[in-house]
Amino acid sequence: MGSFIKRYEIWVFLILAPIINVFFVQARIEGLMSKTVFNTGRFCILLFMLICILRFTRGNKGIINLFKPMLNWKVHPKWYILSLTFTISITFITLILKSFYYDVDYHSFITFRSTTLRGYIALIVWAFLGEVVWVSYCIRELSKITKPFYAGLIVGVFWTLWFIPIILNNEGIFPQLPILPFFIRILGVAGMCAFIYKNTKSGICVLVLQTMSNFTTVSFPIMPLNGGKPTYTVFAVIGFLMMLSFWFFSYLLNKRKQQVMIKNTL
């Protein structure tokens, strides 16, 4: 069993993550924990499980390496700009298209709503825990056996599976979330996390991306409850398509560079 876990470490974690979350959500349903404990605890138990696996398979060194990407902040400013503006750009595009569709002034849709300081801090903490688990570990490990693009999509699938019990219980998440659009959105987020991490190896940049994603969805009427399910669906699809476009143009750019290098060596 020990050799099996060491050999298939990443897959063991990816499969166990949604299974463990089913039991954690059920504990909340049974009233065994408060809402506050559940909201942050679901991320903490995910990280704790990962740390236990790494301690077993790699020792303390594996745990230390898990957090190393969070120390890499010396990257080109363009990646911070992209991380800051990616989700907000999708939001504005979605709301402007909505204004055109309903033939109303877009200002009626683009409204900002702030939450409490405690709420923003919680969103940052959740983004940090999510970055460490899904990106610094999962995407990084999967990128060793497949292309980073596919690594992001695989993580998106298991990330969604982890969220499904939470969505079905409607606890600690935006209400009325449709699962298929949510799946598309998570694929877009995970794919973009993989894109930024591939080009920066920086957990900080990914943390900024995930934090801005959380802040934007809280602050603008883009979610089903305050924007409607069609708005959220369009938001998810645009995000997914934008993620694909970044990967596509990056592929074309790299291919062109390779062709230039080949010509120069002839």
C-alpha positions in Angstrom: 0.0 0.0 0.0 2.8 2.4 0.9 4.6 1.9 -2.5 1.3 2.3 -4.3 0.6 5.7 -2.6 4.1 6.9 -3.3 3.9 5.8 -7.0 0.4 7.3 -7.6 0.6 10.1 -5.0 -1.1 12.8 -7.1 -3.9 10.6 -8.2 -4.5 9.3 -4.6 -4.9 12.9 -3.5 -7.1 14.0 -6.4 -9.5 11.0 -5.8 -9.5 11.4 -2.0 -10.1 15.2 -2.0 -13.8 15.1 -3.2 -14.5 11.9 -1.2 -13.3 13.5 2.1 -15.3 16.6 1.3 -18.5 14.6 1.0 -18.1 13.5 4.6 -17.1 17.0 5.7 -20.2 18.5 4.1 -22.3 15.8 5.7 -20.9 16.7 9.1 -22.1 20.3 8.5 -25.5 19.0 7.5 -25.7 17.0 10.7 -24.9 20.2 12.6 -21.6 19.0 13.9 -19.9 22.2 13.2 -20.7 25.9 12.8 -21.0 27.7 9.5 -17.8 29.6 10.2 -15.8 26.5 10.9 -17.2 24.8 7.8 -16.4 27.7 5.5 -12.7 27.8 6.3 -12.4 24.2 7.6 -13.2 22.6 4.2 -10.0 24.2 2.8 -8.0 23.5 5.8 -8.8 19.8 5.9 -7.9 19.6 2.2 -4.5 21.1 2.9 -4.1 18.9 6.0 -4.8 15.8 4.0 -2.3 16.8 1.4 0.4 17.6 4.0 -0.2 14.1 5.6 0.3 12.4 2.2 3.4 14.4 1.5 4.8 13.7 4.9 4.3 10.0 4.3 5.7 10.0 0.7 8.4 12.6 0.8 9.0 13.6 4.4 9.4 17.1 5.7 11.1 18.2 2.5 8.0 17.5 0.5 6.0 19.8 2.8 8.5 22.5 2.5 8.5 22.3 -1.3 4.8 22.6 -1.3 5.0 26.2 -0.2 8.1 27.2 -2.2 6.2 28.8 -5.1 4.7 31.3 -2.6 8.3 32.7 -2.2 8.7 33.5 -5.9 7.6 37.0 -6.4 10.3 38.3 -8.7 8.4 38.0 -12.0 7.7 40.5 -14.8 5.0 43.1 -13.9 2.9 42.0 -16.9 2.0 38.8 -15.1 0.8 40.7 -12.0 -1.3 42.9 -14.3 -2.8 39.9 -16.0 -3.6 38.3 -12.7 -5.2 41.5 -11.5 -7.3 42.2 -14.6 -8.3 38.8 -16.0 -11.5 38.2 -14.0 -12.5 41.8 -13.9 -12.2 42.0 -17.7 -14.5 39.0 -18.1 -17.0 40.6 -15.7 -17.1 43.9 -17.6 -17.4 42.2 -21.0 -20.2 40.0 -19.7 -22.1 43.0 -18.2 -21.6 45.2 -21.3 -23.0 42.4 -23.5 -25.9 42.1 -21.1 -26.6 45.8 -21.5 -26.6 45.5 -25.3 -28.9 42.4 -25.2 -31.5 44.2 -23.0 -30.8 47.6 -24.7 -30.2 49.5 -21.5 -27.4 51.6 -20.2 -24.5 49.4 -19.1 -24.1 51.5 -15.9 -27.3 49.9 -14.6 -25.5 46.5 -14.5 -22.0 47.5 -13.6 -22.5 48.3 -9.9 -20.0 47.7 -7.2 -21.0 46.2 -3.8 -18.4 45.9 -1.1 -18.4 43.2 1.7 -16.9 43.4 5.2 -13.2 43.5 5.9 -13.6 40.1 7.6 -15.2 38.9 4.4 -12.4 40.1 2.2 -9.8 38.6 4.5 -11.6 35.2 4.4 -11.6 35.4 0.6 -7.8 35.9 0.6 -7.3 33.0 3.0 -9.4 30.7 0.9 -7.6 31.8 -2.2 -4.2 31.1 -0.5 -5.3 27.6 0.6 -6.7 26.9 -2.9 -3.5 28.1 -4.6 -1.3 25.9 -2.5 -3.4 22.7 -3.0 -4.7 23.0 -6.6 -1.8 24.9 -8.2 1.4 24.7 -6.2 0.9 21.0 -5.8 -1.7 19.5 -8.2 -0.9 21.5 -11.4 2.8 21.4 -10.7 2.8 17.6 -10.2 0.6 16.8 -13.2 2.8 19.0 -15.4 5.5 16.5 -14.8 3.6 13.8 -16.6 1.5 15.8 -19.1 1.4 19.3 -20.7 0.5 22.1 -18.3 -2.6 22.9 -20.3 -4.0 19.4 -19.7 -2.8 19.5 -16.1 -5.0 22.6 -15.6 -8.0 20.9 -17.2 -7.6 17.7 -15.0 -7.4 19.9 -11.9 -10.5 21.7 -13.1 -12.4 18.4 -13.2 -11.4 17.3 -9.7 -11.8 20.9 -8.3 -15.4 20.8 -9.6 -16.0 17.4 -8.1 -14.7 18.8 -4.7 -17.2 21.6 -5.0 -20.3 19.6 -6.0 -21.3 18.5 -2.4 -20.9 22.1 -1.3 -23.1 23.3 -4.2 -25.8 20.7 -3.6 -25.9 21.6 0.1 -25.9 25.3 -0.7 -23.6 26.0 2.2 -20.6 28.4 2.1 -21.0 29.2 -1.5 -23.1 31.5 -3.8 -26.7 30.1 -3.9 -28.4 28.8 -7.1 -25.2 27.8 -8.8 -25.9 25.7 -11.9 -23.4 22.9 -12.0 -22.6 22.8 -15.7 -21.8 26.5 -16.0 -19.9 26.3 -12.7 -17.8 23.4 -14.2 -17.0 25.5 -17.3 -16.0 28.4 -15.1 -13.7 26.3 -12.9 -12.1 24.9 -16.1 -11.4 28.4 -17.1 -10.0 29.4 -13.7 -7.8 26.3 -13.4 -6.6 26.6 -17.0 -5.6 30.2 -16.4 -3.9 29.3 -13.1 -1.9 26.7 -15.1 -1.1 29.3 -17.7 0.2 31.8 -15.3 2.1 29.2 -13.2 3.7 27.7 -16.3 5.1 31.1 -17.3 6.1 32.4 -13.8 6.5 29.5 -11.4 5.1 32.0 -8.9 2.4 31.1 -6.4 2.0 34.8 -5.6 0.8 35.6 -9.1 -1.7 32.7 -8.9 -2.8 33.9 -5.5 -3.5 37.3 -7.0 -5.5 35.8 -9.8 -7.6 33.7 -7.4 -8.1 36.5 -4.9 -9.3 38.9 -7.7 -11.6 36.1 -8.9 -13.2 35.9 -5.4 -13.3 39.7 -5.0 -15.0 40.2 -8.4 -17.7 37.7 -8.0 -18.6 39.1 -4.6 -18.5 42.7 -5.7 -20.4 42.7 -9.0 -23.8 41.3 -10.1 -22.4 38.3 -12.0 -23.6 35.4 -9.9 -27.0 33.7 -10.3 -28.6 35.2 -7.2 -27.9 38.9 -8.2 -27.3 38.6 -11.9 -29.3 35.7 -13.1 -28.2 32.2 -14.3 -27.9 33.4 -18.0 -25.5 36.1 -16.9 -23.4 33.6 -14.9 -23.4 31.2 -17.8 -22.1 33.8 -20.3 -19.6 34.9 -17.7 -18.3 31.3 -17.4 -18.2 30.7 -21.1 -16.3 33.9 -21.8 -13.8 33.1 -19.1 -13.2 29.7 -20.5 -12.8 31.0 -24.1 -10.4 33.7 -22.9 -8.4 31.1 -21.1 -8.2 29.0 -24.3 -7.2 32.1 -26.3 -4.2 32.8 -24.0 -3.0 29.2 -24.4 -3.6 29.3 -28.2 -1.7 32.5 -28.8 1.1 31.4 -26.5 1.4 28.2 -28.6 1.6 30.2 -31.8 4.2 32.5 -30.3 6.4 29.7 -29.1 6.0 27.9 -32.4 7.1 31.0 -34.3 10.1 31.5 -32.0 11.1 27.9 -32.6 10.9 28.4 -36.4 13.0 31.5 -36.1 15.6 29.6 -34.1 15.7 26.8 -36.6 16.2 29.3 -39.5 19.1 31.0 -37.6 20.8 27.7 -37.0 20.7 26.7 -40.7 
